[in-house]
Amino acid sequence: MLAQSLPGGHASFTPEKQRQLLLHEAKQPYQVESERDVPKARQGELLVKVLAVGLNPIDWKSAQYGFGIPSLPCINGRELVGRVVSRDQSQRPDIEIGDAILSICTDYRDFRKSAFQEYAIATDFNAIKLPPQIDYAHAASIGVAFVAAALSLGICFGVTFPIANKDETLDLLEVAKSQGRDKIPQDTVEEVFNSIDPWNRPHAGEWILIYGASSITAQIAIQLARWAHLRVIAVVDLDKHEERLRTLGADKLIDRKDLSAAASQIRTEIKAPIRFALDTIGPDTALWCHDLLASRTGIQCRPSLRHSASGTWAMGAVSSLPHLICLTGAPKVEESNVRLHSVPIKLFHEHEGVGRVLSGWLRDLLDSGELRLPETLFERGGLDVIGRSLERLRRGEVSGKRLVVRFEDL
């Protein structure tokens, strides 16, 4: 057993071995295995005992279809709430042994940080210390969605966000640019430095279309967009999700059951330009969003528009094209008068400035209660019930809600 001193002379004992939920092959069920090593914290890291994990669609899709798996056996799980048991290597004096934190595991290649195990590593500048008034397990529902929504709007679209109770705004794009082109991951340079010109950023009162608006990422994006004084068109199954999305502040709700009728309704009821759209579903729905944006702009595909090696459209610094974020797959288009974006999610864990700012902002939002957390379903049983819980997601039984698995009573 490894001993760690606690404030007041107490000690926390961390075992050398633990249980993990492993994926040995794609299309095979996860397996719980014992006698696995407890990871060791390095400089700038925390070791936490996992208390609850939030389940995301990627957790079953990667296992089913074999993508997003850097090596086998694989440990999945993108977000967890845990209690800190070791901070010897941490640079966070505000986090002490015994504190509950939210850890958002965007660094899926480092299995030490994955959620589907009893003990996990958290990067200290990404760790979000949870306020005592929040239900800790409920906090496991929000991390990945918040990071994806904030980077989508803040980096790809260049939205600036007002900070509650402060006379200032948060400009994530400028934070990302602050380290320079050679200091950020090379596959994020295009999004950070060429995604949008300053004069083409969204302005107050402008419309943004969100397809798949019941997803948790979309629910967060609606709130962020409204705080930035944007107007939101939400395309969704109204029978299931109308009440929730009205509560979140969507300005215009469009039923997705008949997409031809939906497009006609948007053209009829919204005369102002629509330059921004976010799709959370997949390539087919992203294509619908693309065509809607393309039909509402007079800008034509420029001769200088070229498809870059990273799979995005590289335009240089003079583009005024409409913009589409594709969270789960881009449409296949030969030429386009729409700028296609993929979210540079790795900025959260590889760019300390971005990671620290986002984590601090989410901490403040949880503390103030300003951010509405998603409706959440809870399962008890820890690693032993994750497999069947992911099956519920795969079968589509959980819509517009997050499923969280508790490891122990909180």
C-alpha positions in Angstrom: 0.0 0.0 0.0 1.2 3.5 -0.8 0.7 6.1 2.0 0.0 9.8 1.4 -0.1 12.4 4.2 -3.3 14.3 4.7 -3.8 17.7 6.3 -4.1 17.3 10.1 -1.9 14.2 10.3 -4.3 11.8 8.6 -3.2 9.4 5.9 -4.8 8.2 2.7 -3.8 4.7 1.6 -3.7 4.0 -2.1 -3.4 0.4 -3.3 -0.8 -0.6 -5.8 -3.3 -2.6 -7.8 -6.8 -1.7 -9.0 -9.7 -2.9 -11.2 -10.0 -1.5 -14.7 -12.6 -1.9 -17.5 -10.7 -3.0 -20.6 -11.6 -3.3 -24.3 -9.4 -6.0 -25.8 -10.9 -5.9 -29.3 -13.3 -3.7 -31.3 -16.9 -5.1 -31.4 -16.2 -7.1 -28.3 -17.7 -6.4 -24.8 -15.7 -4.5 -22.2 -14.2 -6.7 -19.5 -13.5 -5.9 -15.8 -10.0 -7.0 -14.8 -8.3 -7.0 -11.4 -4.6 -6.7 -10.4 -4.0 -3.8 -12.8 -1.4 -1.2 -11.8 -2.5 2.1 -10.2 -1.0 4.9 -12.3 1.7 7.1 -10.8 1.3 10.9 -10.8 4.0 12.9 -12.6 5.0 16.5 -12.4 1.8 18.7 -12.7 -0.6 15.8 -12.1 -3.0 14.6 -9.5 -4.0 11.0 -8.6 -7.7 10.6 -7.8 -10.0 7.9 -6.6 -12.9 7.7 -9.1 -16.3 8.4 -7.5 -18.5 8.7 -10.7 -18.1 8.7 -14.4 -20.2 10.3 -17.1 -20.9 8.2 -20.2 -20.5 9.7 -23.6 -21.6 8.3 -27.0 -17.9 8.0 -28.0 -17.5 5.4 -25.3 -19.7 2.9 -27.1 -19.1 4.1 -30.7 -15.3 3.7 -30.4 -15.8 0.1 -29.1 -18.4 -0.8 -31.7 -16.7 0.7 -34.8 -13.0 0.7 -33.8 -12.1 4.3 -34.0 -10.5 6.5 -31.4 -8.6 3.5 -30.0 -4.9 4.3 -29.9 -3.9 0.8 -28.8 -5.3 -2.4 -27.3 -6.2 -3.3 -24.7 -7.9 0.1 -24.3 -9.3 2.0 -21.3 -12.1 4.4 -22.3 -14.0 7.0 -20.4 -13.9 10.7 -21.0 -15.0 12.3 -17.8 -15.0 11.5 -14.1 -15.4 13.0 -10.7 -12.8 11.8 -8.2 -11.4 12.5 -4.8 -7.7 13.6 -4.7 -5.5 11.1 -3.0 -2.1 12.4 -4.1 -0.9 15.8 -5.2 2.9 15.6 -4.6 3.6 16.5 -8.2 0.8 19.2 -8.5 1.3 22.9 -9.0 -2.3 23.6 -7.8 -2.1 25.0 -4.2 -5.9 25.4 -4.2 -6.4 21.7 -4.5 -5.8 19.6 -1.4 -5.9 15.9 -0.5 -9.5 14.9 -0.1 -11.0 17.5 -2.5 -13.5 16.4 -5.1 -12.5 17.4 -8.7 -14.0 17.0 -12.1 -11.5 15.6 -14.6 -12.2 15.9 -18.3 -10.2 13.2 -20.2 -9.7 14.7 -23.7 -6.3 13.1 -23.8 -7.7 9.7 -24.8 -4.2 8.4 -25.8 -3.1 8.5 -22.1 -4.9 5.6 -20.5 -3.7 6.7 -17.1 -6.3 9.5 -17.3 -9.2 7.4 -18.6 -12.3 7.2 -16.4 -13.1 3.5 -16.5 -10.8 2.5 -13.6 -10.8 2.9 -9.9 -7.9 5.3 -9.8 -7.0 7.8 -12.5 -4.6 10.7 -13.2 -5.8 14.3 -13.8 -3.7 17.0 -15.3 -3.7 19.8 -12.6 -4.4 22.7 -14.9 -7.4 20.8 -16.3 -8.7 19.8 -12.9 -11.9 21.5 -11.7 -12.3 21.8 -8.0 -16.0 21.2 -7.3 -17.9 23.6 -5.0 -19.4 21.9 -1.9 -23.0 22.8 -2.9 -23.0 20.8 -6.1 -24.0 17.1 -6.3 -20.6 15.6 -7.2 -22.0 12.8 -9.3 -24.1 15.3 -11.3 -20.9 17.2 -12.2 -19.7 14.1 -14.1 -22.3 14.9 -16.7 -21.0 18.2 -18.0 -17.2 18.2 -18.6 -16.8 16.9 -22.2 -19.9 18.7 -23.4 -18.7 22.0 -22.0 -15.2 21.8 -23.4 -16.6 20.8 -26.9 -19.2 23.6 -26.9 -16.8 26.3 -25.6 -14.0 25.4 -28.1 -16.6 25.1 -30.9 -18.0 28.6 -30.4 -14.9 30.2 -29.0 -12.2 28.9 -31.3 -13.9 27.9 -34.6 -16.4 30.8 -34.6 -14.4 33.3 -32.5 -17.3 34.1 -30.2 -16.3 36.2 -27.2 -18.1 35.4 -23.9 -19.1 37.9 -21.2 -18.0 36.9 -17.7 -20.8 37.1 -15.2 -20.3 39.7 -12.5 -17.2 41.0 -14.2 -16.7 43.9 -16.6 -14.7 41.7 -19.0 -15.0 39.2 -21.8 -13.3 35.9 -22.5 -11.7 35.6 -25.9 -10.6 32.0 -26.2 -9.2 32.5 -29.7 -6.8 35.1 -28.5 -5.8 32.9 -25.6 -5.1 30.1 -28.1 -3.1 32.4 -30.4 -1.0 33.7 -27.5 1.6 30.9 -27.6 2.3 31.3 -31.3 2.0 28.9 -34.2 5.1 26.9 -33.3 4.0 26.3 -29.7 0.6 24.7 -30.3 -0.2 21.3 -31.9 0.4 21.5 -35.6 -3.0 20.0 -36.5 -4.7 22.8 -34.6 -2.9 25.7 -36.3 -5.4 26.0 -39.1 -8.3 26.3 -36.8 -6.6 28.7 -34.4 -4.9 31.1 -36.9 -7.1 30.7 -40.1 -10.5 29.8 -38.8 -12.1 33.2 -39.0 -11.1 36.8 -39.5 -11.7 39.3 -36.7 -14.3 41.3 -38.7 -16.2 38.1 -39.5 -16.8 37.0 -36.0 -20.4 36.7 -34.8 -21.9 39.9 -33.6 -24.8 40.5 -31.1 -28.2 39.5 -32.5 -26.8 37.3 -35.2 -28.3 33.8 -35.7 -26.6 30.5 -35.1 -28.2 27.2 -36.2 -27.7 24.1 -34.1 -28.7 20.7 -35.5 -29.2 17.9 -32.9 -29.9 20.5 -30.3 -30.9 17.9 -27.7 -27.4 16.6 -27.4 -25.6 17.7 -24.2 -23.0 19.6 -26.1 -25.7 21.4 -28.0 -27.5 22.2 -24.7 -24.3 23.8 -23.4 -23.7 25.6 -26.7 -27.2 27.1 -26.6 -26.5 28.6 -23.2 -23.1 29.9 -24.3 -24.5 31.5 -27.4 -27.3 33.2 -25.5 -24.7 34.6 -23.0 -22.9 36.0 -26.1 -26.1 37.7 -27.2 -26.6 35.4 -30.2 -29.9 34.1 -31.4 -30.3 30.3 -31.6 -32.2 28.2 -34.1 -32.5 24.7 -32.6 -33.3 21.8 -35.0 -34.6 18.9 -32.9 -37.4 16.3 -32.3 -39.9 18.7 -30.8 -42.1 16.0 -29.4 -39.3 14.9 -27.1 -37.3 18.0 -26.4 -39.3 21.2 -27.0 -39.8 22.1 -23.3 -36.2 21.6 -22.3 -34.8 23.7 -25.2 -37.2 26.5 -24.5 -36.0 26.5 -20.9 -32.4 26.8 -22.1 -33.3 29.8 -24.2 -33.4 28.7 -27.8 -35.1 31.5 -29.9 -36.5 29.4 -32.7 -37.4 25.7 -32.5 -37.6 23.7 -35.8 -38.9 20.1 -36.0 -36.4 17.8 -37.6 -39.0 15.2 -38.7 -39.3 16.7 -42.2 -36.1 18.4 -43.2 -37.4 19.8 -46.4 -40.2 21.5 -44.5 -37.7 22.5 -41.8 -35.5 24.3 -44.4 -38.6 26.0 -45.9 -39.7 27.2 -42.5 -36.3 28.7 -41.8 -36.2 30.5 -45.1 -39.7 31.8 -44.6 -39.4 32.9 -40.9 -35.8 34.1 -40.7 -34.9 36.7 -43.3 -31.6 37.7 -41.7 -28.4 36.0 -42.9 -27.4 32.8 -41.2 -23.6 32.5 -41.2 -23.0 30.0 -38.5 -24.2 26.4 -37.9 -23.2 23.6 -35.5 -24.0 19.9 -36.3 -23.8 17.3 -33.5 -25.2 14.3 -35.4 -23.1 13.2 -38.4 -22.2 13.7 -42.0 -25.7 13.4 -43.4 -27.1 16.1 -41.1 -24.0 18.2 -41.5 -24.7 18.1 -45.3 -28.2 19.5 -44.7 -26.7 22.3 -42.6 -24.1 22.9 -45.2 -26.7 23.2 -48.0 -28.8 25.5 -45.9 -25.9 27.8 -45.3 -24.7 27.7 -48.9 -28.2 28.6 -50.2 -28.3 31.7 -48.0 -25.1 33.3 -49.1 -24.1 35.0 -52.3 -20.4 34.2 -51.7 -19.0 31.8 -54.2 -16.3 29.3 -53.8 -13.0 31.2 -54.5 -10.3 29.9 -56.8 -7.8 30.0 -53.9 -9.9 27.7 -51.7 -8.0 24.4 -51.3 -8.6 21.3 -49.3 -5.8 21.0 -46.7 -4.0 17.9 -45.6 -5.9 17.9 -42.4 -9.2 17.6 -44.2 -10.4 21.1 -43.7 -10.9 23.9 -46.2 -7.8 26.3 -46.1 -8.7 29.8 -47.2 -6.0 32.1 -46.1 -6.8 35.3 -44.2 -9.4 36.9 -46.4 -12.4 34.5 -46.1 -15.9 35.8 -45.4 -17.6 32.4 -46.0 -20.3 31.0 -43.7 -19.1 28.6 -41.1 -20.1 25.1 -40.2 -18.8 23.0 -37.2 -19.0 19.3 -37.7 -18.7 17.6 -34.4 -19.1 14.0 -35.6 -18.2 14.0 -39.2 -18.0 16.4 -42.1 -20.1 16.1 -45.3 -18.4 15.1 -48.5 -18.5 18.1 -50.8 -16.2 18.7 -53.8 -16.2 22.4 -53.6 -17.9 24.6 -51.1 -18.8 28.2 -50.3 -19.0 27.1 -46.6 -16.0 26.9 -44.3 -16.0 23.5 -42.6 -14.5 23.2 -39.1 -13.5 20.4 -36.8 -13.1 21.2 -33.1 -9.5 21.3 -31.9 -10.4 19.5 -28.7 -6.7 18.7 -27.9 -6.1 22.4 -27.1 -7.8 21.7 -23.7 -5.0 19.3 -22.5 -2.1 20.4 -24.7 -2.4 24.2 -24.4 -2.1 25.1 -20.8 -3.5 28.6 -21.3 -6.7 27.3 -22.9 -7.0 24.4 -20.5 -6.5 26.6 -17.4 -9.0 29.3 -18.6 -11.7 26.8 -19.5 -11.3 24.9 -16.3 -11.5 28.0 -14.2 -14.5 29.3 -16.1 -16.4 26.0 -15.6 -15.5 26.0 -11.9 -17.0 29.5 -11.6 -20.1 28.6 -13.5 -20.7 25.5 -11.3 -20.1 27.7 -8.2 -22.6 30.4 -9.3 -25.1 27.9 -10.6 -25.4 30.0 -13.8 -24.8 27.0 -16.1 -27.8 24.6 -16.3 -26.6 21.0 -15.9 -28.2 18.4 -18.1 -31.0 16.1 -16.9 -29.1 13.1 -15.6 -29.8 9.5 -15.0 -27.8 7.7 -12.4 -26.7 4.1 -12.2 -25.0 2.5 -9.2 -22.4 -0.3 -9.3 -19.2 1.2 -10.7 -17.2 -0.7 -13.3 -19.5 -3.7 -13.2 -22.5 -1.8 -14.7 -20.8 0.4 -17.3 -21.1 -2.2 -20.0 -24.8 -2.5 -19.7 -25.2 1.2 -19.3 -23.3 1.8 -22.6 -25.8 -0.6 -24.2 -28.6 1.7 -23.1 -26.9 4.5 -25.0 -26.3 2.4 -28.1 -30.0 1.4 -28.2 -31.0 5.1 -28.0 -32.7 4.7 -24.7 -31.2 7.9 -23.3 -32.1 11.0 -25.4 -31.3 14.6 -24.3 -29.9 13.3 -21.0 -26.6 12.2 -19.6 -26.0 8.8 -18.0 -23.7 8.8 -15.0 -22.4 5.7 -13.1 -21.7 6.1 -9.4 -18.8 4.1 -8.0 -19.8 4.6 -4.4 -22.2 6.7 -2.3 -21.4 10.4 -2.4 
